[in-house]
């Protein structure tokens, strides 16, 4: 049973989809031959122009007609592949705003090369494959044709049987060979169509880069939205519970005056821990995505960061309109982390933060009068290296100038399309 099934699969596999592929070959024959009369006309006009000067004016006509029919033939080829084998040929990038650019572009001349050079060659191969199919069908069904002849002829001339058997076997062999030839030709034609009628390798790479940039922007936006959700959940959930706990512990301290000393110490410790937990949670929420940034923008959010630092920080924000939430969040975290590094490592007495927008670029500058010596390469995915990675996630640029002895200037440019 298994052997029978295997034989059935092996015998039937070459014929799967053979009808569509053969139809693709047959429908390609007129399209491949469409430009041949124009080029025969061109050869004739060129030969005539060598003998008759008046024929020179006719010579460009076949070329112009070829350029005119090329888009129609290309559209026909795309429809043929899409309808018969489900193959969608990507369209190359064509500048439709300028006729000169379209005529001098490589895409048009690759299409002309396909129809004028590859097309006639494929027409010959198409014809060979169709002849093989026709011969195979006629030879394999020879006995059907013989039985259609008059009975008198079949009875009186029995010498045909041996020859008919050989021809039938040959026809069956061609029937097995036909699908393989058709598959090979379809693969060859499809590959040529992809190369000559589709986008070039450079255009494919450019589209791939654009797709990757778009998908990366989607990931960055999704991550920022998730941070906002976590911030809201912490602010409206855990933070409120901790505040209620701290309030209850404070009320317990104030109202329960007859507690033993040990119990009061435990209550005081719990109250202090609850307040510290609230403070740490506030810092965590601000680190995720501060609510003031979403409500009031960069100016208010950065002013809040500066107010919490132990050194004076001058904040200057000049934004005619707010950038996108993702870019705004990146700018906020760059300034916040940079100022944290100033306090921890720079031994600075003051810092300056400047945020300005120039056209489609958001410029962020953080400067301090500290000891300098900041190293962008140190720290792996944290510190300045982490900031550079975060800026790069939105196609921004990050630079840090920090000579020994200071000052340190961190400059960030973020794209913010209007």
Secondary structure, DSSP 8 states (H G I E B T S, - for coil): -HHHHHHHHHHHHTTTTHHHHHHHHHHHHHHHHTTHHHHHHHHHHHHHHHH-GGGHHHHHHHHHHHHHHHHHHHHHHHHHHHHHT----------TT-HHHHHHSHHHHHHHHIIIIIHHHHHHHHHHHHHHHHHHHHHHTHHHHHHTS-HHHHHH-TTHHHHHHHHHHHHHHHHHHHHHHHHHHHHHHHHHHHHHTS--HHHHHHHHHHHHHHHHHHHHHHHHHHHHHHHHHIIIIIHHHHHHHHHHHHHHHHH-TT--HHHHHHHHHHHHHHHHHHHHHHHHHHHHH-HHHHHH-HHHHHHHHHHTSSSEEEEEEE-SS---HHHHHHHHHHHHHHHHHIIIII--SEEEEEEEEETTEEEEEEEE-S-----SSTTTTSHHHHHHHHHHTTT-EEEEEE-TT--EEEEEEEE---
